Amino acid sequence: MPIRAPNAPPSAHGLSAQAVAELLCHGSASNTPLLPGAESLEVTLPRMTRPAHTREDEDALADRLLAIWSDTVRAHVEAGTHEVSLSGGVDSAALCAMVARHAHGQVRAWTMDVHFADAVERGNARRMAKVTGAELVDVLIPDAVLPDLFERAVLANQAVILNARAVASFVFYLEAHQLGAGPVLLSGAGADEVLQGTPGAMASAKTRVDEDRALAVEVLRHDALAVVDNLRASLRGGSRDHEDTLRAPRGAVDNSGTPLGTAGARDQEPGARGESSTLETGLTPSGTRGRDQTASPRGNHQPVDNLRGVSERVNSDHAPASPPVDNLGAVLAALPAPWDLPPGDASASGELRYAEWVLRELILPPELRGARAHGLTVRTPYLDPGFARVALALPESVLMRDGFGKWLFRHAVRSLVPDEVRLARKTPRYGHTALSSPVRTRWLELYRAWLTPERLEPLQVIDPGAVSRLLERYTRLSPEDAQAGVMDRLLMRLVSLAMLQAHTEAHPPCPES
């Protein structure tokens, strides 16, 4: 959905004012790269229809799901990959266990030791390493390096960063590479998205998107009013300016530049709407044919990471100090979720559109691109087309059980994963922000250094005075304040945009010959 740039002189080089406005307002369904020459990240899941119920025996269905999981992982092992990113959640635990089944005594598991990592899951990772006989390598990430490496992480991601976990992923792969990881690691990314791992995730994400849009009004310049008319027009006319053609899945999502193998013809073509699941094997690990596609947060991260949970609505002290920006706030509040914005794919369910959006925008970029920056390739077996096709066709009745997501998968891996790991519930993750960090002062110094008029003016749509007032209000909040998360997300986006703009100014694209 295009947004007309405000009435400001265009920069000779740098970020597009239109792209900046779209990003802050979640006003686009596309994943338009911000940096000149940057690759877009494409995620297309098999077009399956998930029935509500099944008459099939649950144990038989679980056994067949385990068989397809075994064949999926075996293909990666036979290609020579024996290293796993292990958080301790059921997804990475089942991955580690299956790799060990096919390559016993040859598995190396990598964990992240950072202050906001869940202690229970870290304990479960150690237990899984012991159960499977994997060598465990614990990567220590000191808190102080996160703000110090924020800019490097932004440039490696080629996109904005929303929270410190994304920086931690960048540092994790930096340290793992230095410790001899790779060149290929397997990740549990995507399990939640294809197996309905977190009940209510989509509703929680929409709540956070609405919070982001409401707060973005505060920092947009008044001449960004041009945005409003274009948003209205897009909603009325169903703009297709960014029309995408349906793409066939390219295999497991990874960040390698070349495919490891080519899956069978049926695995490469999206299923027709209403296609039934076939638990076929004969899988091969995939590459991306030069595409960037990235791994998921570890630990008990919920799949939307910091778009998780339902916070209180933006309170009255968030009203703009200056007169309201026409009806921009009302228009933004009425917008659908970004995964429901045009252009849409009529063959994709709401679940599929959401899964592709959250993978493309939040989960995959921080890890795949961060890993590639250090010469590592991350592959995601849960997103292999063969496994994803089967997972996305499972009935809802076998995926949600007594508050558990991914129920059938948890049941299927009962012979691989101890019950205390397999049946561990996802718990709401403590929202890590600059305010809650042990190095809070360093984070705030970073924010103040980058959120200056000199850094923000080139973005064209941002009011530096409004950003300054927002930052000062933020510094007075308690870390537990309901508004800390949404304000921190916006501040991190703005810092990221300022860094990307500074990079393009320092390294303008070469003129075409």
PyMOL commands that set and color helices and strands:
alter all, ss='L'
color gray80, all
select helices_A, chain A and resi 17-24+58-78+90-102+119-132+145-148+150-157+164-178+191-195+201-219+222-237+265-268+305-307+316-318+328-334+338-340+350-363+365-372+381-383+385-392+396-398+407-412+419-422+440-450+453-459+464-475+484-506
alter helices_A, ss='H'
color red, helices_A
select strands_A, chain A and resi 83-85+108-113+135-140+184-186+253-254+377-380
alter strands_A, ss='S'
color yellow, strands_A
deselect
rebuild
show_as cartoon
